Amino acid sequence: MGWQRRVGGGVVGFIGYMLSPLSWWNDLFVNVPLALAFAWIISLFWRPGFRLSFVAGYWLTNVVGLVLLQKGAKTAVTGAPSPYSLRALVKDLVVSLLYTLLILALVKYGVFKPLPDYLPGN
């Protein structure tokens, strides 16, 4: 049973790594598209909410990634799940905040915008 937890922890850790800001090279291929899709869905119903939902979606993918990475790695190494501390959460939030500032700059300067703005005739 121990090896199953270790493998499961490894899978969770890998997913967390792919979502976390630690995989900066993959950020453009995973986090940004997930956040952009989230923002496009929100902007279909509330167009002014594009910027806010894009940032919120990006932030959530980073925070979830860091949490999954930490929990998965601990489970893979120890073979047993461990609790998530407040200190670890604060650290994850600070790292995500720094990446969020970058995303805000990209939205502000028009690199990312609502889906209809990419379509002809708008």
Contacts in CASP RR format, 6 or more apart in sequence:
PFRMAT RR
TARGET T0000
AUTHOR 0000-0000-0000
METHOD contacts of the structure
MODEL  1
MGWQRRVGGGVVGFIGYMLSPLSWWNDLFVNVPLALAFAWIISLFWRPGF
RLSFVAGYWLTNVVGLVLLQKGAKTAVTGAPSPYSLRALVKDLVVSLLYT
LLILALVKYGVFKPLPDYLPGN
2 79 0 8 1.000
5 75 0 8 1.000
5 79 0 8 1.000
5 80 0 8 1.000
5 81 0 8 1.000
6 75 0 8 1.000
6 76 0 8 1.000
6 77 0 8 1.000
6 79 0 8 1.000
7 76 0 8 1.000
8 72 0 8 1.000
8 75 0 8 1.000
8 76 0 8 1.000
9 71 0 8 1.000
9 72 0 8 1.000
9 73 0 8 1.000
9 75 0 8 1.000
9 76 0 8 1.000
9 79 0 8 1.000
10 72 0 8 1.000
10 73 0 8 1.000
10 75 0 8 1.000
10 76 0 8 1.000
12 68 0 8 1.000
12 71 0 8 1.000
12 72 0 8 1.000
12 75 0 8 1.000
13 68 0 8 1.000
13 69 0 8 1.000
13 71 0 8 1.000
13 72 0 8 1.000
13 73 0 8 1.000
13 76 0 8 1.000
15 65 0 8 1.000
15 68 0 8 1.000
16 64 0 8 1.000
16 65 0 8 1.000
16 66 0 8 1.000
16 67 0 8 1.000
16 68 0 8 1.000
16 69 0 8 1.000
16 72 0 8 1.000
17 23 0 8 1.000
17 65 0 8 1.000
17 69 0 8 1.000
18 26 0 8 1.000
18 30 0 8 1.000
18 65 0 8 1.000
19 30 0 8 1.000
19 31 0 8 1.000
19 61 0 8 1.000
19 62 0 8 1.000
19 64 0 8 1.000
19 65 0 8 1.000
19 66 0 8 1.000
19 68 0 8 1.000
19 69 0 8 1.000
20 62 0 8 1.000
20 65 0 8 1.000
20 66 0 8 1.000
20 68 0 8 1.000
20 69 0 8 1.000
21 27 0 8 1.000
21 31 0 8 1.000
21 62 0 8 1.000
21 66 0 8 1.000
21 95 0 8 1.000
21 96 0 8 1.000
21 98 0 8 1.000
21 99 0 8 1.000
22 66 0 8 1.000
22 69 0 8 1.000
23 30 0 8 1.000
27 99 0 8 1.000
30 61 0 8 1.000
31 58 0 8 1.000
31 61 0 8 1.000
31 62 0 8 1.000
32 58 0 8 1.000
32 103 0 8 1.000
32 112 0 8 1.000
34 57 0 8 1.000
34 58 0 8 1.000
34 61 0 8 1.000
35 54 0 8 1.000
35 55 0 8 1.000
35 57 0 8 1.000
35 58 0 8 1.000
35 60 0 8 1.000
35 61 0 8 1.000
35 103 0 8 1.000
36 54 0 8 1.000
36 112 0 8 1.000
38 53 0 8 1.000
38 54 0 8 1.000
38 56 0 8 1.000
38 57 0 8 1.000
39 49 0 8 1.000
39 50 0 8 1.000
39 51 0 8 1.000
39 53 0 8 1.000
39 54 0 8 1.000
39 57 0 8 1.000
39 112 0 8 1.000
39 114 0 8 1.000
40 50 0 8 1.000
40 114 0 8 1.000
40 115 0 8 1.000
41 53 0 8 1.000
42 49 0 8 1.000
42 50 0 8 1.000
42 53 0 8 1.000
43 49 0 8 1.000
43 50 0 8 1.000
43 53 0 8 1.000
43 114 0 8 1.000
43 115 0 8 1.000
43 116 0 8 1.000
44 115 0 8 1.000
47 114 0 8 1.000
50 113 0 8 1.000
50 114 0 8 1.000
51 104 0 8 1.000
51 107 0 8 1.000
54 103 0 8 1.000
54 107 0 8 1.000
54 112 0 8 1.000
55 100 0 8 1.000
55 103 0 8 1.000
55 104 0 8 1.000
55 107 0 8 1.000
58 99 0 8 1.000
58 100 0 8 1.000
58 103 0 8 1.000
59 96 0 8 1.000
59 97 0 8 1.000
59 99 0 8 1.000
59 100 0 8 1.000
62 92 0 8 1.000
62 95 0 8 1.000
62 96 0 8 1.000
62 99 0 8 1.000
62 100 0 8 1.000
63 92 0 8 1.000
63 93 0 8 1.000
63 96 0 8 1.000
66 91 0 8 1.000
66 92 0 8 1.000
66 95 0 8 1.000
66 96 0 8 1.000
67 84 0 8 1.000
67 88 0 8 1.000
67 89 0 8 1.000
67 92 0 8 1.000
70 84 0 8 1.000
70 88 0 8 1.000
70 92 0 8 1.000
71 81 0 8 1.000
71 82 0 8 1.000
71 84 0 8 1.000
74 81 0 8 1.000
74 82 0 8 1.000
75 81 0 8 1.000
75 82 0 8 1.000
103 112 0 8 1.000
106 112 0 8 1.000
107 113 0 8 1.000
116 122 0 8 1.000
END
